[in-house]
Structure formats: C-alpha cells, structure tokens
Amino acid sequence: MNDIALVTGAAGALGGEVARALHARGDVLALVDSAAHRERLDQLAASLGGACVLAGDIASPALWADAMPRIERELGGPLAVAALIAGTWRGGKRLHEEPDDATWRTMLGANLETVYRTLRAVLPPMVARKRGAIVVIGSRAAVTPASSAGAAAYAASKAATVALAQAVAAEVREQGVRINAVLPSTLDTPANRAAIPSANPDRWVSLGSAAAVIAFLLSDDARDVSGAALPVYGLS
C-alpha cells in the first residue's frame, strides 16, 4: 500500500500494535507520543526499520506546526492515513467526590483535545488532496455511559470524541476524506491485566484484533465507510 501513516499514542500498547500492523502492509510511519515516552518511540521506530518520530504535547498547536512539514520532508510526501490512538483512563471516584478538577481536565485534554488538535493539523492537506482516512479511538463508555459510574469524566470525554469524529466526518466526506471511530471495551494490555488481576482476559479485546479493525478502516477496502462508530467488544 505504501501510504504515509500517522499514529498518535504510538508508545502505548494499542498504538504500538497499530503501528506494526500498518508497517506490515507497507505503510511508512510517523510515530507521535509525549516526550516522556521518547525512548519507547525510538525503540518502536527501530524495530520497524525506521520512522519519523515526534515527541511532545499532542494537544499543542506548536507540536503540529513543526510536525506536518517535518513528516512530509522526512517521509517524502503528505499523510494519507492517521490513527488517533492517544488517550488515557482515570477513574475510581464519583464525580461529586473528586477533590478538584484535575481528573476532568486530564480526561478532556488526553482524550478530546488531542483528537481535536490532530484533526486540525491533518485535515487541511487531506482535504486539499481529496484523499485521506482517519480512525479515532472512542470507547464503549461513549455509548453506554452508565457503565462508567466512577469514571464520568472519562465517559464524557470519549462521548465527545466520538461526536466530534462523526460530525467532522460529515463535513469532509465529499472531499474524499473518511473518518471513523472504534469503540473498544476492555483491551487485553499488560496494564489492564495488572489493574484487574481477577478478571478473565480471554474475554477482553486482543490488541491484534483491535489493530486489525483499525487497519481495515484505514484501507481502501473500507472506502465506503465513514462516520461509523464501530463496536469492538470481544466477549466482555
């Protein structure tokens, strides 16, 4: 396929798996994550035989002002596809028990603002070329928010992220750019296994399965799919 592909949150478990899936089909990669994860980004890039590595605040316009021309310069062309994996989870308290606004701000920043800023950066050149595909990571919590009691800020941020993706998908579909969201339930990651040791991870969504769904939505095989919010629930 040999597209130029962007993966945000590439240092994480799902982001890394998506990067490997896109590399395996021949895409050339730009890997983005926070500066704190620069070492993991470099290790991933090395394992893939090289990539454009960008480390910094994904919610910052300054990062993208530097990133877009650098990606085109280093990889030899404009972005064709983007997987917006960056995000996080925080919960454990009921909303009225939160001592301050830190969780709310963190969830909106990590889950919604990163998507907003990335879309603002990658969409203009895609629309100008009349070609592009983007996948945004939502959550089952976006459509079943009652299941996220104790993590209301997370559910709200993911619901807003999916709404943003679907609204913008309608804005750019006629210009040849597709945007879809996937809604995973619990992913089988080392962090989740450590956090929920009593659970049966066989019922969770495997990283390979989630990455394959994302890669499909970013492929020409999904050229007629845009504005979808696709459940990826496994058996959980």
N, C-alpha and C positions, 0 to 999 in steps of 0.2 A: 504493500500500500504506500509506504514511504511518505506519509504525511508528517508535518511538523506538529507535535502534540505537546500540550502543556498539562502538567499535573501539579496542582497545589496540594499541600499537605503530604508531599511525597515521602517525607521521612517517617510517616506513620505506617501502621500495618496495612491498612487498605490502600493508602496512596502508593506504597511500595509495590504491592501486588498489581495494582492497575498499571503502574509504570512498566513492570515486567511483561504484562500481557500486551501492552501496546508495542513495546520493543520487539516482542516475539513475532508480531505481524509485520514488522519492518518500519514502524514509525521512528522518527528522530525526535528526541525528547528534550524538553525544558522542564527542569525539576525545581519546584519552589516550596520553601518552608521557612520557618522562623530561624533567626540567627542562632538560637540555642541548639538547633538541630543540624548545624552546618556539617558536622563530622559525619552524621548518618547520611546526609545528602551526598557528600563526596564518596562515601562507601558505596552507595547505591549506584551513583554515576559510574564508578569504576567497574562495578560488577556487570554493567550493561555495555561496557566498552566505550563509555564517554557520553556526556550530556552537557547541556548548558545548565549550570547550577546557579540559582538565585536564592540568597538567604536574607530575610528581613521581614518587616511587618507587612503581611499580605493585605491588611486593611489600610495601608498607607498609600496615598496617591504618588508619593515620591518613589516608592519601590517600582511602581508600574511605569512611571515616566522614564526610568532607566531601563526597565526590563524589556519593554516591547522593541525598541530599536536594537538592544543587545541580542535578543533572541533571533531577530531577522539577520543581524550581522554574523553571529556565530554559527547559526544553523543553515543559513543560505536561502532564507525565504520567510514568508509570513506564516503565522499559525493557521492550521486548518481545523484542529480539534482541541478541545480542552475538557479536562475532568477536574471539577472543583471539589476536591476531597477535604480541604482544610476545615477543621471544626473541632469541637470538643464537647464533653458532657460534664455537667456538675449538678448535683442534687443532694438529697438527704434531709432537707428541711422543708417544712411547709412555708408558703410564701410569707405569711404573717410572722413567722418565727425567724426570718432572716435578720441578722443584726444590722445589715446595711445594704447598699445597692451593688455590692461587688459581684455577686453571682449574676444578677440581671445584666450588668454591664459586660461581664465576661462572655455570657452566652450570646448577647446581641453582637458583640464585637467579633467573636470567633466564628459564629455560625451564620450570621446575616451580613455583617459589614464586609467580611472577606469576599463573599459572593458578589455583593453589590460592587465593590471596587474592582474585582476581577472582570465582571461583565462590562463595566465602564471602559476598561482597558482593551479587552479583546474584541468587543463587538464592532467598533468602527471599522477596523481593517477587514473583518469578515464580511460585513455588510457591503463595503466598497467592492470587494471581490465577488460578492454574491455566492459565497460558499463558506460553510462552517458548521460544526456540530459541537454542542456543549452538553455536558451532563453535570447536574448539581446533586449533591447528596442531601437528601431530606432525612426523614425518619418515620417509622410507623407512628411515632408520637404526634406527627403533624396531622394525621387523620384520626387518631384515637387519643386525643389529649387527656382523657380521663385516666388512661393507663399510666400517665406520668405524674400522678399525685406525688408530691415530694420533689418534683423536678419541673415545676411550672414554667420557669424561665427557659429551660431547655425546650420544652414543648412549644412555647410561644415563638422562640427563635426559629425553630425548624418549620413551623407552620408558615411563618412569614417568608422564610427562604423559598419554600415550595410555591407560595403565592407569587412571589417575585419572579421566579423562573417561568411560571405559566403565563403571567401577564406579558413578560418580555418576549416569550416565545411567539405570542400572537402579534407582537409588534414587528418581528423580523422574519417571520416565516416566508412572506412573499419576496423577500430579498435573498432567499436561498440559505438562510441560517436556521438550524434546528436547535431547540433547547428542550431537554427533558430532565426529569428528576427521578431518582430511585429512592425508595422508602425502605431501608433495611430495618429489620428487627435487631435482635442482639447478634453481633458479629463474633465469630469464634477467633478472638485475638488473645495473645498471652495476657494482656492487661485484664480482659474480662474474665478469663479463667482464674486469675489471681484474686479478682474482686468478688467473684461469686463461686467459691470452690465447691459448694454443694449442688450446683446446677449440672445438668447433663449437656455438655457442649455439642453432643451429636444432634441435638435439636436446633442448634443455632445455625446461622448462615455462614458457610465457609467463605474465607477470603477469596478463594479461587472462583467460587460461584458468583459472588458479587462482582468481582473484576470482569468476569466473562460477560455479565449483563451490561456493565458499563461499556466495555469494548464493543459489544454489539450495537448499542445505541450510538456510538461514535463512528460506526461503519456505514458504508454505502448501502448495506443490506437493510438498514433502518431508515432509508431516505424518506419514507412516507410517514415516519413517526415524529411528531413534535407536539410539545405541550402536555406530554404524558407524565403521570406520577405513578411509577410502576412499583407495586408491592414486591418486596424481596424478603419474605418472612421465614423461609425454612420451615421447620416444624414447631417453632416457638410461638 
